[in-house]
């Protein structure tokens, strides 16, 4: 049978964000796959260069709606290292609490999406119902359900009073009780397991070779987690287990996330019950000494990396973000090969892709001169006006 090229995207039901996957298909089998980005680039890294470090936090928070705390913590950690600031112990614990609540929120959201992709919409409804509990707690802590604005350079902006701690612990108990059902579904529901077992296989060797991160890598037997390997916030003071499976398929990625929920519940409990006394922030200077830093953070989807370079002014000279989805794209393309066309949506969804925090622009090169073709902001605005005019 002759090979056929099938484009999936950039607008399609599997993802709510634009990306183009091109598949070479032999019958129903995917022989090769490529991914193309560039449909959703917002220029956040460049925009940081014209804003103060404090204003950058609110921009960085909008890289991703689900991992907003991940990005601001990663950024603030880097700036604090450049400043030589050590934030108060209470601030470190509060950052950890919000980080794990965000992980719970993200994993529940993903589990619902996974159920939806395989036709199990009841699971979708249940997990998104419970996700509301987490968002209610985050709103109670920060005043916001999506972008929590909890971080600042030097600590956090809001404290936790005893009533908030008590209500959060009650919510965690309820969520843990309901998670037992999701564990039964992920490990015992016949249809769910049959639809995911053996799908999107990725070996440990390929996961290491292609630098996979997060639950996607841990489901292929790669024992990595920044919280343990390069501790930040309060993780070096809180006991927890890194969940690793060696099945290497979509089912393993579901089970890893469900089991990680239990670890997050335990971390939140421990942090709230061991919350140190004292201030939640220290004063930070506006100007940052010259230097560069790489900050790492274990976001719900995997390792998040922020590179920050300072020139001694109030604004960064360079900010570079390597979000976890960008790290997982080569590996998920590999895991699609040899699978069936019907398994494309759930395999792509198994990395929990976030393309708004991944997208990059493409630089065009003039083949005759070898020079890169770049536009200034004014040229880009004029081009956009002409394009929309047509």
N, C-alpha and C positions, 0 to 999 in steps of 0.2 A: 504493500500500500504506500502511495506517495505521501511525503510529508506535507503538512499544511501549516501555515502560520496563522495563529489566532491571537489578536490583540485583546487584552482584558484591561479596560480603562481607556483614558484617564478617569472617566466617570462611569462607575459601575456599582452594583449592589453589594459587593463584598466589602468595600471600604467606603467610608463617608468622606474621605479626602482624596484628592486627585493624585494618581500615579499610574504609569503605563507599564504593564507587564506584557512582553511579547513571548509567545510560546510556540515552539516547533513541536507539532503533534503528529504522531504516527498512529492513526486510528483514534483510540481513546487514551493513548499513553503519551505523556509529556516527555519529549526527547531532550529538549533544551529550553532554557528560559533566560530572559534578560529583563532588567528593570530600568526604567528611565524616570528620573525626578525632574524637578524644575517647574512644576505647575503651580506651586504654592509658596514660592520664596518671598519672604517679607522684609529681608534686609535688616534684621534685628542686630546682628553683630556689627554691621557698619553704623547703624544708628547709635550704638553705645558710644562711639568715638566722639560724638558731639553732645554728650550728656554727662553730668557729674556722676560719681559712683553711686550716690544715693538715688538719683533719678534712674540710673541703670537698673536698680533692683526691681522697680515697678515694670520696667520694660522686659527684663529677663523673666519675670514671673509669668508673662504672657506668651512665652515660648510654647508652653503646653498647658492646656486646661486641667489635665489630670495630674501632671507632675509639676505643678507650679511651685510647690514647696521644695521639691528636689532641686530645681534649677536655682532658686534664690539661695538655698543653703550652700550649694556648691560654689556659687559666685561669692557669697559673703565670706565663706571659709578662705577662699583665695585672697580676697582683699584684706582680711584680718591677718593672714600670714605675711602679706607684704608690709602691713603696718606694725607687725610684731605684737598684735593684740591677743590677749587671752580672755575669752568671754567668761562670765560667771558660771559656776557649776549649775545653778538653777536654770539658766538660759540653755545650757547644753542638754539638760533633761527635757525641757519643754520642746526644743527642736526635735528631739528623738520621739517624743509622744506624737507630735504632729506628723512626723515622717512616717511612723508606723500606721497612724490612722489613714494617711494618704495611700499607703501600700494596701491596706484592707479595702479601701474604696476602689482602688485600681483593680485588684484581683477579683473582687465581686463583680465589677463591671465587665471584666474580661470573661469570666465564667458565664455570665448571661449572654454575651455576644457569641461565645463558642456554642452555647446551647441553641441560639437562634440560627447560626450557620448550618447546624446539622438537623434543623427542624424540631428542636426540643424547646418550643416557646414557653412551656410551663416553667422550665428552669430559668429562662430569661426573666419571667415575671417575678419569680421568687427572689432571685439574687438582686434584681434592681429594687425590689421592695426593701431588702435589707441594706442596700447601699444608701437608701434615704436615711437610715439610722445614723450611719457614719457622717453623712453630710450635715445632719442636724447637730451632731456633736461638734463638728468643725465650725459650724455657724455659731454655736454657743461659745466656743473658745475664742474665735477670731472675729466674729461678726459677719463672715462671708462663707458661702457654700462652695465656691470654686477657687478663686484666687484669695488666699487667706491673709496675705500681707502681714505675716507674723514675723518675718525676718527683718533685721536691719544690721548694718555693719556695727559690730560690738555686742550683739545679743539678739533679743527678741523684743517686740513692741508691746506684748500683752502678757500679763501674769495669769496664773491659774489660782482661783480662790477655792476653798474647801468644798463649796457646793458644786462647782464645775467638776472637780475631781470625783466626787461621789456619783454624780450623774453619768460621767464618762465610764466609770467602773461598772455601773449597772448596765449600760449599753453594751459594753464588752462582754459581760456575762450572757446577755441575750443573744448577741451575735455568735458567740461560741456554741451555744446550744443549737442554733439553727445551722451552723456549719457542719454539725454531725450528719445532717441530712445530705448536704452536698458531697460529703466524703463517701456516703453510701452510694450516691448516684455515680460518682466518678470511678468507683471501684467495684460496683456491683450491678448497675443498671445495664441490662443486656444490650439494648439497642444503642445506648450512648457509647458503651465500650466497643461494640462491633463497628460503629461508625468512625471511631478514632484510633483503634488499635492498628498498628502497622502503617498508618498514614503519615506522610511527610517525614520519612526516616532520615536521621542524620547521625552518623557515627561520631564517637568521641574524637577520633583522629581528625575528621573533617571539621568538627566544631572548633578544635584547637587551631587547625590550619587557617580557618576563615575568621578566627577571632570572635566567635559568638559570645554573647554576654547574657547575664541574668537567668531567669527561669528557663529560657530557651537552651542555654548552655548546660545548666545544671540537670536538665532532663536528658541530656546526652552523656552524663557521667563526668562532666567537668566540674570539679570542686572549687568554685571561685565565689567570693562574696566580699565586696569592699568593706562591708561593716565589720567583718572579722579580719580580713587580710591587711587593711590599712584603716584602722578604726578612726572615727570622727565622732563629733557630738559626745554622747555618753555610752557608746556601744562597747567601749573597753571595760565598762563597769557593770554591764548587764549580761547575764548568761542567756545564750540562745543557741539553737542548732541550725546549721546550714543544710537544707534539704537537697539531696542529690539522688537521682535515679539514673539507671543506665539503659532504659528501654529505647530512648532516642526517637520516640514518635509523638504524635499530637496528644495521645492519651497520657503519656508521661508528663507533658507540659501542663496538662490540666491537673493531674495529681500533685505535682510539685507546687502549684499555686494554692491548691486547697490546703495542703499540709503547711505551707508557709503562713497561711492565715492563723493557724494555732500558735505559731511562733510569734507572730505580731501581737496577738492577744496577750501572750505572756510578757512580751517586752513592754507593752503599754501598762499592764498591771504593775510590773516591777518598777518602772520609771515613776508612776504616780505615787506608789506607796513609799518610794525612796527619795521623793522630791526634796532636794536640799533647800535650806533657807537662804535668804539673801537677795540681792538685786537681780534683775533680769537683763541688764545691759550695762556697758561701760561706754563712756564718751569716746568717740572716734574723731580724729582730725579729718578735715575735708581733703587736704592734699595727701597723696600717697607717694612715699619715696620711690625713686626709680628702681625698677627691677621687674622680674617676670616670675610667674608661678603657675603650676598645674594643680588643680583641685579635683579630687575624685569623690564620687558619691554613689551609693547603691540605690538607684531609683527603682520603682516597681518593675520596670522593664529590663533593668540591668545597669551596668556601669555608665554613669554620666561623667563627662570630663569637661572642665572649663579651663581654658588657657587665658591668662590675663597678663598684659604687659603695661607697666606704668612708666611714664616719662617725668614724674615728679609734679604733675599738675593735679587739678581737681577732676580731670577726665581721663579715662583709660586711653592708651595709645592703640591697643588692640585687644579685642575679646573674641575668642574662638570657642565654639561649643560643639562637642562631639556627643550627640544624644545617643541613647542605647539603640534606637531603631536603625540608625546609620550603621552601627556596628553589626547588627543582625541581618541586614539585607543580603550580603553575599551568601551567608549560610542558609537563609530561607530559600534563595534562588536554587542553591544546591539541593535542598531537601525536596523541592518540587520535581526534580528530574527523576523519571522512572515511575512517577505517580500517575493517577488518572485525572482527566479533565474535571470530573465531578468533585475531586478533592482539592482543587485549587483554592476555593474560598476559605476553607477551614485551615489549610496549611499556611496560607498567608496570614490569616488571623491569629495563628498560634504564636507569633512573636509579639502580639498585641501592638501592631504598628501605629506609630504616631508620625504622620508625614509633615505636619506643620512644624515640628521641632527637628525635622530631618532635612527638609528641602534645601537644595543648593542651587545657585545659578550656574549656568554653563557659559564659559568664556569661548567666544568664537575666534579662530585664528585664520588670518588671511594667508592662504597657501602660497600665493605669489611672493609676498613680502616676508612671511613668517611672523608678522606682528599680530599681537592680540587686539581685537576690536573691543573697545570699552566705551561706555557712555557716561557722561557726567549726569548729575541729578537733573539739571535743566534739560539736557538732551533726552533723558528718559521720560520726563514729564511731557515734553513736546511730542515725542514718539507716541506716548500713550493717548494724548489728545487726538492726534491724527488717526490712530488705529480705531479708537472708539467712534470718531467722526465718520469713518468709512462704514 
